[in-house]
Amino acid sequence: MDDETYMLNALWFKEDGGQEKYLEYGAAVAPLLKKAGAEVKDNFRPDEYFIGEWDSDVFFMVKYPS
């Protein structure tokens, strides 16, 4: 049985430096994710949506071993 867990991260950045602040956060948390055995999967920046009004700036998955 696989115990892997995936977490969906959908982000909406504030206009005044939100993306830059998130990149700082990402750099700070990276060692913690590595220690936990987590793996960040590909980032997606959607250009358009087919269903609904999902308008995130970026979304990605983080895979945890359990």
Secondary structure, 3 states (H helix, E strand, C coil): CCCCEEEEEEECCCCCCHHHHHHHHHHHHHHHHHHCCCEEEEEECCCCCCCCCCCCCEEEEEEECC
